């Protein structure tokens, strides 16, 4: 009956079948969402404490993305500021709602002295709430977004939440875990949970499932998507996520046993690894935002590129300020050089170079699989892409020659066998006539 109310012209049997399929789909969708409770597993990591409420903040991200895609920026802002799906305990008992905005606006208090946060705060003029300022401006059409297209604003608002606010908060949880470990108090957190567990919950969200096969809205899924785009899968999974999982398990054991001497270097490696999908995103959208590329550009692609570049600017500036400024000017909506007027090839070359200065190799990033020769001022393929094509052509040529020789020899062998058979048959005929 509920199906018929939606105005579908169906037979009774058809309506029942559709309703049954709908219920089944909803059931499967709910099953895919995992739990982050004590002893439960998300994306290969088994939690020691119950941090399901932290992972549930992904549902807020999902709602914000949906509303932004619908250009319903007012409701997206309401979810961003007030939350709805992530409950947190409060001092003295009771609960409150954890909001995505608070993860940025409370940063000055919570993250003071943490190296990566301090680097970002310094770059953005001393504001600890730099990420909130970016997201709020995109939602309000203010500041740098005053003249921006709605598609541009939508991408920046959503990705600002994902890859600025959450990205930094994940690192904060590991910094908090190190601080707890050094004070011999590993569960000194809201609800008595382990901060390492909190970090993984914020990294994966609830949608990825036990082995990471689900599709979510958090940085974990970005790493999976970009690994497919750049050929950096390891055993069918993102090499970034595989390496992060190893590190998270190591840090969980370190905190649990109060053996935290290597955690500082481990956190630094987490920052390096978590930067790789951001570079991959920036490279992908440098190509797609270039109006003269094979993709053709657009406000959406430009916004996605700016969101990734903005999330990387402090790291790039620390590694090579000249490259960082050049890349920034190619995406900044207030820049006369945007979008990507220097051509994607020049921008991509600098992205690889500045990543290399950060200890991220070309092998770590991989090669974007949908690059073409471009046109206009894009300057054609980069040297690495040309080398790859030449090598690929040579390999193909060798394969074709080998295959040709193989089939020629096989055909000759078949002819020899046929001739032998004919000779044998002739001898048998002669023997039959003259026994």
ABEGO torsion letter per residue (X at the ends): XAAAAAGBBBBAAAAAAAAAAAAAAAAAAAAABBBABBGBBBGGBBBABBAAAAAAAAAAAAAAAAAAAAGBAAAAAAAAAAEGABBBBBBGEEBBBBBAAAAAAAAAAAABGBAAAAAAAAAAGGBAAAAAAAAAAAAAGBEAAAABBAAAAAAAAAAAAAAAAAAAAAAAAAAAAAAAAAAGBAABBBGGBBAAAAAAAAAAEAAAEAAGABBBABAAAAAAAAAAAAGABBGGBBAAAAAAAAAAAAAAAAAAAGBAAAAAAAAAAAAAAAAAAAAAAAAAAAAAABAABAAGEEAAAAAAAAAAAAAAAAAAAAABAAAAAAAAAAABAABAAOBGAAEAAAAAAAAAAAAAAAGBBAAAAEBBAABBAEBEAAGEBBAAAAAAAAAAAAAAAAAAAAAAAAAAAAAAAAAAAAAAAAAAAAAAAAAAABX
